[in-house]
Amino acid sequence: MTLGVKLRDDARFDNFHGDRNAAAATRLQQGFRDAGSIPVTVLCGASDTGKSHLLQAACHETERRGKEAICVSIGELLPFGAEALTGLERAELVCLDDLDLIAGKPDWEEAVFHLYNRILDQRHQLMVSLSNVPGHLPFGLRDLVSRLQHGLLIQLGIYRDEDRMTILRARAEQRGLVLADDVATFVLRRAPRKLGELLAILDRLDENSLQAQRKLTIPFIKDVMGW
């Protein structure tokens, strides 16, 4: 089976913006240097806290060092069955995003448990993301919970408004967009709280500004978004 595991070019450590989770990103990078003593790294946090970005950034960093890395979304794998995890241990770094989706699914929990052991046998590294700490999720296989609890646990927090503004400006600059202070504030006040939805709005504005050959002004944004 061919997995849709292409890494996002914009998911790197050097463009993980915002002070809220900067320390978490630094700890994750430090984990690379201690990889031999850390069997698993667990990123915990609510949705929209940057877990997927950091997992993919870790893969980019691993590939930069000439090693193989793979990052897969559990949500995308579920329709294929637990056998989809077979062979992943060949990569030096294996990242499983949204692992909590398998909680309460005995066949998947056992498959992840065995994958963990195969990765450990290969002296490779496993990273996973969860919505909460392992012990607070409805996993049925206690041995799996025990394995996850004996790794490096990194907690991510919900972004503050100042972090969302920093990320919005950084993404706009990356796209070559100019966001004046009043325009950025206008967008932030009317956009949904979730960072993913905020950045999706920026993508939409970018596309429309290119088509209309218009700068991002408040009247133009009102027209595009219907605000």
C-alpha positions in Angstrom: 0.0 0.0 0.0 1.2 3.5 -0.9 0.8 5.8 2.1 0.0 9.5 1.6 3.0 10.6 3.8 4.4 13.5 1.8 5.8 16.1 4.3 4.7 19.7 4.2 7.5 22.0 3.1 6.3 24.6 5.6 6.4 22.4 8.6 9.9 22.9 10.0 11.4 23.9 13.4 12.6 27.3 12.1 9.1 28.4 11.2 7.3 27.1 14.3 6.3 30.5 15.5 4.7 31.7 18.8 6.1 31.9 22.3 3.5 29.6 23.8 5.0 26.4 22.6 8.5 27.5 21.8 10.0 25.6 24.8 8.2 22.4 23.6 9.8 22.7 20.2 13.2 23.2 21.8 12.7 20.1 24.0 11.8 18.1 20.9 14.9 19.1 19.1 16.9 18.2 22.2 15.3 14.8 22.0 17.2 14.1 18.8 20.5 14.4 20.6 19.3 12.0 23.3 17.5 9.6 20.8 19.5 6.6 22.1 18.1 6.9 25.6 14.5 7.9 24.7 12.4 5.1 23.4 9.4 7.2 22.5 8.5 10.9 22.4 4.8 11.8 23.2 3.4 15.2 22.2 0.2 16.0 24.1 -2.2 18.8 23.6 -5.6 19.8 22.3 -6.2 20.1 18.6 -4.6 23.1 16.9 -1.6 23.3 19.2 1.0 22.5 16.6 1.5 18.8 17.2 1.3 17.8 13.5 3.7 20.6 12.6 6.3 19.4 15.1 6.1 15.8 14.1 6.7 16.8 10.5 9.4 19.1 11.5 11.1 16.2 13.2 10.9 14.2 10.0 12.4 17.0 8.0 15.3 17.3 10.5 15.8 13.5 10.4 15.9 13.5 6.6 18.3 16.4 6.6 20.7 14.2 8.5 20.5 11.6 5.8 18.1 9.2 7.6 14.7 7.9 6.7 11.6 9.3 8.4 7.9 8.7 8.0 4.9 10.6 9.4 1.5 9.0 9.1 -2.0 10.2 10.2 -3.8 7.5 12.2 -7.1 8.9 10.9 -6.0 8.2 7.4 -4.8 4.7 8.2 -7.8 3.5 10.1 -9.8 2.4 7.0 -7.0 0.1 6.0 -6.8 -1.9 9.2 -4.1 -2.3 11.8 -1.9 -4.2 9.3 -1.1 -0.8 7.7 1.5 -0.4 10.5 3.5 -3.4 9.3 7.1 -2.5 8.2 7.1 1.1 9.4 9.9 0.2 11.8 12.4 0.3 8.9 12.5 4.1 9.1 14.9 5.6 11.6 12.1 7.9 12.8 8.4 6.8 12.8 5.8 9.5 13.7 2.2 8.6 14.4 -0.2 11.6 14.4 -3.4 11.5 16.5 -2.7 8.1 18.1 -5.6 8.6 20.5 -7.9 7.6 17.7 -7.0 4.0 18.3 -7.8 4.1 22.0 -10.4 1.4 22.7 -9.6 -0.5 19.5 -7.9 -3.8 20.7 -6.4 -4.8 17.3 -4.9 -1.4 16.7 -3.6 -1.0 20.3 -1.8 -4.4 20.0 -0.4 -3.5 16.6 1.0 -0.2 17.9 2.4 -2.1 20.9 4.2 -4.5 18.6 5.4 -1.7 16.4 6.9 0.0 19.4 8.8 -3.1 20.3 10.1 -3.6 16.7 11.2 0.1 16.6 13.0 -0.4 19.9 14.7 -3.6 18.6 16.0 -1.6 15.6 17.2 1.1 17.9 15.1 3.5 15.9 12.8 6.3 17.3 9.1 6.6 17.7 7.1 9.9 18.1 3.4 10.1 18.6 0.8 12.8 19.2 -2.1 12.5 21.6 -4.9 14.8 22.7 -4.1 14.1 26.4 -1.5 12.3 28.5 -1.6 8.5 28.0 -3.1 7.7 31.3 -6.1 9.9 30.8 -7.1 8.3 27.5 -9.3 5.1 27.2 -6.6 2.7 26.1 -7.4 -0.8 27.0 -3.9 -2.3 26.7 -2.1 -1.3 29.8 1.2 -2.4 28.5 0.9 0.2 25.7 0.1 2.9 28.2 3.1 1.9 30.2 5.4 2.1 27.2 4.0 5.6 26.3 4.4 6.8 29.8 8.1 5.8 29.9 9.2 8.1 27.2 9.7 11.9 26.8 6.4 13.7 27.4 6.0 17.1 25.9 2.8 19.1 26.7 1.6 21.8 24.2 -0.7 24.6 25.2 -3.5 26.5 23.5 -2.2 29.5 21.6 -2.8 33.0 23.0 -3.9 35.8 20.7 -0.4 37.3 20.5 0.9 33.9 19.3 -1.9 33.7 16.7 -0.9 37.2 15.5 2.8 36.2 15.3 1.9 33.1 13.3 -0.5 34.9 11.0 2.2 37.6 10.2 4.9 35.0 9.7 2.7 32.9 7.3 1.7 36.1 5.4 5.4 37.1 5.0 6.2 33.6 3.8 3.6 34.0 1.1 4.9 37.5 0.2 1.8 39.2 1.5 1.8 42.6 3.3 -0.4 42.7 6.3 -0.7 46.2 7.8 -1.4 46.3 11.5 -5.0 47.3 11.2 -5.6 44.6 8.6 -4.0 41.9 10.7 -6.0 43.0 13.7 -9.2 43.0 11.7 -8.6 39.4 10.4 -7.7 38.1 13.9 -10.8 39.6 15.5 -13.2 38.1 13.0 -11.5 34.7 12.3 -12.3 31.6 14.2 -10.2 30.8 17.2 -8.7 27.7 15.7 -5.3 28.4 14.2 -5.9 26.0 11.3 -9.1 27.9 10.3 -7.3 31.2 10.6 -4.5 30.1 8.3 -7.0 28.7 5.8 -8.6 32.2 5.7 -5.1 33.6 4.9 -4.8 31.0 2.1 -8.1 32.1 0.7 -7.2 35.8 0.9 -3.9 35.1 -0.8 -5.6 33.3 -3.7 -8.2 36.0 -4.2 -5.6 38.8 -4.0 -3.6 37.2 -6.7 -6.6 36.7 -9.0 -7.8 40.3 -8.4 -4.3 41.8 -8.3 -5.4 43.6 -5.2 -3.6 44.3 -1.9 -5.0 43.0 1.3 -7.1 45.9 2.6 -10.1 45.8 5.0 -12.7 46.6 2.3 -11.2 43.8 0.0 -11.2 41.3 2.9 -14.8 42.2 3.7 -15.8 41.6 0.1 -14.0 38.2 -0.1 -15.0 36.9 3.3 -18.5 38.4 3.5 -17.7 40.0 6.8 
